[in-house]
Amino acid sequence: MSDYMVRPGRTLPNGESFDDIVVPHLDAAYRLARWLVRNEDDAEDVVQEASLRAFRYFRTFTGGNGRAWFLRIVRNICHGWRGRHARVVTDLFDEERHSAVWPLDDPEALLLHTDTVGAIERAMDGLPDRARRVLMLRELEGLSYRELADAMDVPMGTVMSSLSRARQAFRSALSNQLEAVGRNTRAGAEIR
């Protein structure tokens, strides 16, 4: 994604360039977009559009946290993207996920691991967008509270309360998912 030609004038007065501020965060931007639009191809398009927008308006960047600035652009594009490019969410076959080579030494452990990963994904997918976004940025991307506030364009107190509510909602959703997995496992054992 970083294959572009830098034109003169794309550096800040302190000497930092677009490459210094934005390019290191392309992977984080993709992961955020992937979570928000729930489609790999659309996520790539979002990151490309966000990169172009960031490049176009790079001179307006006043310094500070480049990661938060760029992720805010990605988030804003995702909000508009979902409305314009709404697709039916389906559970498509994912060759990487469904054909991974697992050690077959303990099929029961493999089944439990697969069920747990699926439960986590379903719990995250069931959360409201804002909760999913704040958890993803904090827990997976490691943004600080200040970076979250900047990326989400909200006060720091809102970040803390949003994160607390999101964690609570995730715990509840995951607990429900794991209970369902347990019921299915017990039901399968009773059939044998």
C-alpha positions in Angstrom: 0.0 0.0 0.0 2.9 2.3 0.4 3.8 2.3 -3.3 3.3 6.0 -4.2 5.4 8.9 -5.3 6.0 11.6 -2.8 5.8 15.1 -4.3 7.7 18.1 -3.0 6.1 19.9 -0.2 4.9 16.8 1.6 7.0 17.4 4.7 6.1 19.2 7.9 8.2 22.1 9.2 9.9 19.8 11.7 11.1 17.6 8.8 8.7 14.7 9.3 7.3 13.3 6.1 4.1 11.5 5.1 6.3 8.3 5.2 7.2 9.0 8.8 3.7 9.9 10.0 1.3 7.7 8.1 3.0 4.7 6.4 4.0 2.9 9.7 0.3 2.7 10.6 -1.0 1.1 7.4 -1.4 -2.3 9.0 -3.2 -0.9 12.0 -5.5 1.1 9.6 -6.2 -2.1 7.7 -7.1 -4.0 10.9 -9.4 -1.3 12.0 -11.1 -1.0 8.6 -11.4 -4.8 8.5 -13.2 -4.8 11.8 -15.5 -1.9 10.9 -16.5 -2.9 7.3 -16.2 -6.7 7.9 -14.8 -7.4 4.4 -11.2 -7.7 3.4 -11.6 -6.1 0.0 -13.6 -3.2 1.3 -11.0 -2.7 4.1 -8.3 -2.4 1.5 -10.3 0.1 -0.4 -11.0 2.1 2.8 -7.3 2.2 3.7 -6.4 3.3 0.2 -9.0 6.1 0.3 -7.8 7.1 3.8 -4.2 7.1 2.7 -5.1 9.3 -0.3 -7.1 11.6 1.9 -4.2 11.8 4.5 -1.8 12.5 1.7 -4.0 15.2 0.2 -4.5 16.9 3.6 -1.1 16.1 5.1 -0.2 19.8 5.3 -3.1 20.4 7.7 -1.6 17.9 10.2 -0.5 20.1 13.0 1.6 17.5 14.8 0.9 15.3 17.7 0.0 11.7 17.3 0.1 10.7 13.6 -1.3 7.2 14.4 -4.4 8.6 16.0 -4.9 11.2 13.3 -4.7 8.6 10.5 -6.9 6.1 12.3 -9.5 8.8 12.8 -9.5 9.3 9.0 -10.0 5.6 8.5 -12.8 5.5 11.1 -14.6 8.4 9.4 -14.3 6.8 6.0 -15.7 3.5 7.4 -18.8 5.3 8.7 -19.6 6.6 5.2 -18.4 3.4 3.5 -20.8 1.1 5.3 -23.8 3.1 4.2 -22.7 3.4 0.6 -21.4 -0.2 0.2 -23.7 -2.2 2.4 -23.4 -5.9 1.7 -25.2 -8.9 3.1 -22.9 -10.3 5.8 -22.4 -13.9 5.1 -20.0 -16.5 6.5 -17.9 -17.2 3.5 -15.4 -20.0 3.3 -12.1 -18.7 4.4 -9.4 -21.0 3.0 -6.8 -19.8 5.5 -9.0 -20.4 8.5 -10.9 -23.5 7.4 -8.0 -25.4 6.0 -5.2 -24.6 8.5 -3.0 -27.5 9.3 -3.5 -28.4 13.0 -1.8 -31.1 15.0 -4.1 -34.0 15.0 -2.6 -35.5 18.3 -5.6 -34.4 20.3 -8.8 -33.9 18.3 -10.8 -32.9 21.4 -8.3 -30.0 22.1 -8.5 -29.0 18.5 -12.3 -28.9 18.6 -12.3 -26.9 21.9 -9.8 -24.4 20.4 -11.8 -24.0 17.2 -15.1 -23.6 19.2 -13.5 -21.0 21.5 -12.0 -18.9 18.7 -15.4 -19.0 16.9 -17.2 -18.0 20.2 -14.8 -15.0 20.5 -15.4 -13.9 16.9 -19.2 -14.2 17.3 -19.1 -12.3 20.6 -17.1 -9.5 19.0 -19.4 -9.4 15.9 -22.4 -9.2 18.2 -21.2 -6.0 19.9 -22.3 -2.5 18.8 -19.9 -0.8 16.3 -18.6 1.7 18.9 -17.9 -1.1 21.5 -16.1 -3.3 18.9 -14.1 -0.3 17.6 -12.9 0.8 21.0 -12.0 -2.7 22.1 -10.2 -3.4 18.8 -8.2 -0.1 19.0 -7.3 -0.6 22.7 -6.8 -4.3 23.0 -5.5 -5.3 19.6 -3.8 -2.1 18.4 -2.6 -1.0 21.9 -3.7 2.6 21.6 -3.4 4.6 24.8 -6.4 6.4 26.2 -5.1 9.7 24.7 -4.6 8.1 21.3 -8.1 6.6 21.5 -9.6 9.9 22.4 -7.8 11.5 19.4 -8.7 8.6 17.0 -12.4 8.6 18.0 -12.6 12.3 18.4 -14.1 12.2 21.9 -13.0 13.4 25.3 -10.8 11.1 27.4 -13.5 10.5 30.0 -15.8 9.2 27.2 -13.0 6.8 26.1 -12.7 5.4 29.6 -16.4 4.9 30.1 -16.9 3.5 26.6 -14.0 1.1 27.1 -15.5 -0.1 30.4 -18.9 -0.6 28.9 -17.4 -2.4 25.9 -15.4 -4.7 28.0 -18.5 -5.5 30.1 -20.6 -6.1 27.0 -17.8 -8.4 25.5 -17.6 -10.4 28.7 -21.3 -10.9 28.7 -21.4 -11.8 25.0 -18.5 -14.1 25.3 -20.0 -15.8 28.4 -23.2 -16.4 26.4 -21.2 -17.8 23.5 -19.1 -20.1 25.6 -22.2 -21.4 27.4 -23.7 -22.2 24.0 -20.5 -24.0 23.0 -20.6 -26.0 26.3 -24.3 -26.9 25.7 -23.4 -28.1 22.2 -20.5 -30.1 23.5 -22.6 -31.7 26.2 -25.3 -32.5 23.7 -22.8 -34.1 21.4 -21.4 -36.2 24.2 -24.9 -37.4 25.2 -25.6 -38.5 21.6 -22.6 -40.8 21.6 
